[in-house]
């Protein structure tokens, strides 16, 4: 009998849930900042709720009846939405924008500061990401315009932050950590960003001092949220570099939402414009989807999936590079034989379950799997000659090599194959304390377990010949005295790696953090305290297992003084950050796995200030951050293009400090632009030999992202993305002792310009394109000043002159692209 009664009560409870629908969203002000403490009520009823500090609200409402929703706050003008009617378990997203109430009483304090401001997080508008030109458009393209973020290769989506390298950055999509391929060696092999900008709802970026809820890396966090559509939508973006398309919609009375995107990219336009003549087929594809299904008002399931295929076939033919000085011009002519065939396939899937126990407690469970299968197969023979180019402008052979002073050849061979499987199970929880007044406290925690299974076969060698003499490995102590003494030693490759590695890494991670936002007198304050623990074990048949554990405490404090005439916010972040080694950090220069490599450790101090002000009746914000990092147990490395080769040791200590400045606002009314400037110095001390520059010691940076339009023709718009970086200390051979060779590359200077003509968008109506939400065509000019930037040097040996010559590998020249964008 009890079982029958329990079953009946359960059915009635489920039926009562089924008779409810949900209205949710984020409340923003005119500066697109979240607004907390807004009353959300159903007019004529007792139903209501209040938005939290992030502007988020959620309200359960009855179904199949007309409703009138009101948003009210003393600071803002009220907003009413009438004639709403929802179906059972339907989820409706409403994101109102509130305007300042100009008739408010004088004692009301206007406060539009979001939690992201207190946490030192940079918020980037997804629409801006989709419109700013770049050789690699996307989130990373915008990051390059921020202070403290550097990349000297426009074909790469990787980036270095405040002295860290490319492996020190975390990337999350909807709280799920995502990964990149392992074997990428050059930017032109990379292809597409892991983030599909067509699906993005919000982008948050932290350049340091981030909270404990994020993982264990030393540099930065990129936190992406994919959107949940509320209606049908579709779009296409096509250009000479490829195309992308997306479609989104809802089903089952909007209980289910789905968005999916397809992308195709062909980098031939860039590669064929470079100095190396080649038959190149660099093609990249991916498909992504994000699906949510609200089973009940309290329980939701979500799926994130991604399939990416990068195919890079490269058959070089010949190359001539002119460099040197006017007084001593030098040219190298190279003829090639052979080809390179690379393939990178990645498959990623994640399921996330979210359960609202009540209005205060939310529990989330995540399971994900990442599989990558990668191969690099190449045999390329290069025969080179060093000479002087003809400098007679009136000559027919102007620029051609008149005579050759040194000849040689180099054979590169590789058969590298890697399979990696990463499986993860994770729990996250959030509890919001309901305090009196304006105070908001929140407790977050998480537990994560993952297994990394790596199978790696490395076969690489390089044979160097100069004028018929086989060049021995560097630092071998062998001296070739031909022709005076016969050569009797065995032939040896200049460098060689031969390894088979099967490695498994098991990790257990946990974190807890508590944050509070309230008032200290009349001053608004925010603080966050948290910590992480990370335990990992490295398994393998070729070595003894190694287990290590690290603990990472972190904290933040921010205060916004109550100054009537000045709007300023002060921040302080500190913590001990660790980076437990991933597989690539365990593998040394010879391909051998060193299982007992320690986690690199960094003590962070970040002091920041936000000054918000108005100029010419337009909003502006100046953000300033000074930082210092003290690093120990440093795993030193060399950087060649975008490939990092670790020494798999912990024999160095290092430091990094700098200052970042960013001024953003409406330089042109109605548009957002910014100017960034940064200074960085980072050095390392290997085995107490003294401090020298690290491979990412960028020093000076200046960047500008600028939008404009023709006043009498606002449909014609201009976007400028400009970056200047001083040269990196990456011009030396990768085998050289860094203490003997601190050669720097040339400064990196680049400007990309985009011009669009808008036929239809929110601000421009068109009868011809009435069925479109947005439609525009555009032209983009990459590297408009045609600067010759270089990413690495090729080192050729002239035995006759007993010298090595650095030949710069120039990046892309000026390139013109056309683009068409349509959204429905």
Buried (B, 14 or more C-beta within 10 A) or exposed (E): EEEEEEEEEEEEEEEEBEEBBBBBBBBBBEEEBBBBBBBBBBEEEEBBBEBBBBBEBBBBBEBEEEBBBBBBBBBBBBBEBEEBEBEBBBBBBBEBBBEEBEEBEEEEEEBBBBBBBBBBBBBBEBEBBBBBBBBBBBBBBBBBBBBBBBBBBBBBBBBBBBBBBBBBBBBBBBBBBBBBBBBBBBBBBBBBBBBBBBBBBBBBBBBBBBBBBBBBBBBBBBBBBBBBBBEEBBBBBBBBBBBBBBBBBBEEBBBBBBBBBBBBBBBBBBBBBBBBEBEBBBBBBBBBBBBBBBBBBBBBBBBBBBBBBBBBBBBBEBBBBBBEEEEEBBBBBBBBBBBBBBBBBBBBBBBBBBBBEEEEEBBBBBBBBBBBBBBBBBBBBBBBBBBBBBEEEEEEEEBBBEEBEBBBBBBBBBBBBBBBBBBBEBBBBBBBEEEEEEBBBBBBBBBBBBBBBBBBBBBBBBBBBBEEBBBBBEEEEEEEEEEEEEEEEEEBBBBBBEBEBBBBBBBBBBBBBBBBBBEEEEEBBBBBBBBBBBBBBBBBEEBEEBEBEBEBEBBBBBBBBEEEEEBBBEBBBBBBBBBBBBBBBBBBBBBBBBBBBBBBBBBBBBBBEBBBBEEEEEBBBBBBBBBBBBBBBBBBBBBBBBBBBBBBBBEBBBBBBBBBBBBBBBBBEEBBBBBBBBBBBBBBBBEEEEBBBBBBBBBBBBBBBBBBBEEEEEBBBBBBBBBBBBBBBBBBBBBBEBEEEEBBBBBBBBBBBBBBEBBBBEEBEBEEBEEBBBBBBBBBBBBBEEBBBBBBBBBBBBBEEEEEBBBBBBBBBEBEBEBEBBBE
